[in-house]
Amino acid sequence: MRANCCRIVSKELAHLGLETQYMDLPVSEQLDEQWEGVKTRYWFHRTYRMPIVYWKDDADAAQAPNAE
């Protein structure tokens, strides 16, 4: 399901001329203690997919070899 959400976000941002990449970040298990007794948890995944968004021209320039 998360992959579908990321794909939808990427497509929506592409319409605005933005390129999206994702970096997987581990979520600490220590956060479980903070959710004890909470009826509806906001977060329950062990990985957060952080979006990294660039203007398409900037993303191409960042990946292009140095022209010097």
C-alpha positions as CSV (number, residue, x, y, z in Angstrom):
1,M,0.0,0.0,0.0
2,R,2.8,2.5,0.9
3,A,4.4,1.9,-2.5
4,N,1.1,2.9,-4.2
5,C,0.9,6.0,-2.1
6,C,4.5,7.0,-3.1
7,R,3.7,6.3,-6.7
8,I,0.6,8.5,-6.6
9,V,2.5,11.3,-4.9
10,S,5.3,11.1,-7.5
11,K,2.8,11.3,-10.3
12,E,1.1,14.3,-8.8
13,L,4.4,16.1,-8.3
14,A,5.5,15.3,-11.8
15,H,2.6,17.3,-13.1
16,L,4.1,20.3,-11.4
17,G,7.5,19.6,-13.0
18,L,9.0,17.9,-9.9
19,E,11.1,14.8,-9.7
20,T,10.6,12.6,-6.6
21,Q,13.0,10.0,-5.1
22,Y,12.5,8.2,-1.7
23,M,15.0,7.4,1.0
24,D,14.0,4.6,3.4
25,L,14.7,5.5,7.0
26,P,14.3,3.1,9.9
27,V,11.9,4.0,12.7
28,S,13.0,3.3,16.2
29,E,11.2,0.6,18.1
30,Q,11.4,2.8,21.2
31,L,8.5,4.8,19.8
32,D,6.2,1.9,20.7
33,E,6.3,3.0,24.3
34,Q,4.9,6.4,23.4
35,W,1.9,4.8,21.7
36,E,0.9,2.6,24.7
37,G,-2.7,3.3,25.7
38,V,-3.4,5.3,22.5
39,K,-6.6,4.0,20.8
40,T,-5.6,5.0,17.2
41,R,-1.9,5.0,16.4
42,Y,-0.7,7.6,13.9
43,W,2.4,5.6,13.0
44,F,3.0,1.8,13.0
45,H,5.5,1.1,10.2
46,R,9.2,0.2,10.8
47,T,10.4,2.3,7.8
48,Y,9.6,5.8,6.8
49,R,9.9,6.6,3.1
50,M,11.2,10.2,3.1
51,P,10.4,12.0,-0.1
52,I,13.2,13.9,-1.7
53,V,11.8,16.3,-4.3
54,Y,13.7,18.3,-7.0
55,W,12.7,20.4,-9.9
56,K,13.3,18.1,-12.9
57,D,16.0,20.4,-14.3
58,D,17.9,20.3,-11.0
59,A,17.6,16.5,-10.7
60,D,19.1,16.1,-14.2
61,A,21.9,18.5,-13.4
62,A,22.7,16.7,-10.1
63,Q,23.0,13.4,-11.9
64,A,24.9,14.7,-14.9
65,P,28.7,14.3,-14.9
66,N,30.7,17.5,-14.3
67,A,31.1,19.2,-17.7
68,E,34.4,20.9,-16.8
